[in-house]
């Protein structure tokens, strides 16, 4: 499973960017499995199919437990890609921290850390995120 992890401090637009990617690639009539709203009122988790890929979205990522949950949960749901947010690992990237945990060390995970092009994620970052899918 490919994991696109948007990294940044609190209030840097990670959740909005994930919502924007979701809305940009979702077509009218697509089957969407909205699993729940998580974290703050803008956070959500969902699964859609895009270009024959099953993509999970998980925008709550302020706690390490959130990320561990999301990776294992969406892997078991059969997702090809997970797009998620992470605010607890800012400079080193997430993959170094996460791969220290044995369930997340598997070669089935490909971590791609995504940082905002400016101080915050913005509309200009969305096409680049979609290309990485």
Residue pairs with C-beta under 8 A, 6 or more apart in sequence:
1 71
1 74
1 75
1 79
1 80
1 81
1 82
1 108
1 109
1 110
2 80
2 81
2 82
2 110
2 112
2 132
2 133
3 71
3 81
3 82
3 84
3 109
3 110
3 111
3 112
4 81
4 82
4 83
4 84
4 112
4 114
4 129
4 132
4 133
5 61
5 67
5 84
5 85
5 86
5 93
5 94
5 95
5 111
5 112
5 113
5 114
6 14
6 17
6 18
6 61
6 83
6 84
6 85
6 86
6 114
6 116
6 121
6 129
7 14
7 86
7 87
7 89
7 90
7 93
7 94
7 113
7 114
7 115
8 14
8 87
8 90
8 115
8 116
8 120
8 121
9 87
9 90
10 62
10 87
11 120
12 87
12 116
12 119
12 120
12 121
13 116
13 120
13 121
13 122
14 59
14 61
14 85
14 86
14 87
14 121
15 39
15 40
15 42
15 43
15 59
15 60
15 85
16 42
16 121
17 116
17 121
17 122
17 125
17 126
17 129
18 57
18 58
18 59
18 83
18 84
18 85
19 42
19 44
19 59
20 123
20 126
21 57
21 83
21 126
21 129
21 130
22 44
22 46
22 48
22 57
22 83
24 126
24 130
25 48
25 50
25 55
25 130
25 133
26 32
26 48
26 50
30 48
30 49
31 48
31 49
32 46
32 47
32 48
33 46
33 47
33 48
34 44
34 45
34 46
35 44
35 45
35 46
35 47
36 44
36 45
37 43
37 44
38 44
38 45
38 58
38 59
38 60
38 66
39 59
39 60
39 62
39 66
40 60
42 59
43 59
43 60
44 57
44 59
45 56
45 57
45 58
45 59
45 60
45 70
46 56
46 57
47 54
47 55
47 56
47 57
47 74
47 77
47 79
48 54
48 55
48 57
49 55
50 133
51 133
53 80
53 81
53 133
54 77
54 78
54 79
54 80
54 81
55 79
55 80
55 81
55 82
55 83
55 133
56 70
56 73
56 74
56 77
56 79
56 81
56 82
56 83
56 84
57 82
57 83
57 84
58 66
58 70
58 73
58 74
58 82
58 83
58 84
58 85
59 84
59 85
60 66
60 70
60 85
61 67
61 70
61 84
61 85
61 86
61 87
61 88
62 87
62 88
63 88
64 88
64 97
67 84
67 86
67 88
67 94
67 98
68 98
68 101
68 103
68 104
70 82
70 84
71 82
71 84
71 98
71 104
71 109
72 103
72 104
74 82
75 82
75 108
75 109
81 133
83 129
83 133
86 94
89 96
89 97
93 111
93 113
94 111
94 113
95 111
95 113
98 104
98 111
99 105
99 109
99 111
112 132
114 125
114 128
114 129
114 132
116 122
116 125
117 124
117 125
117 128
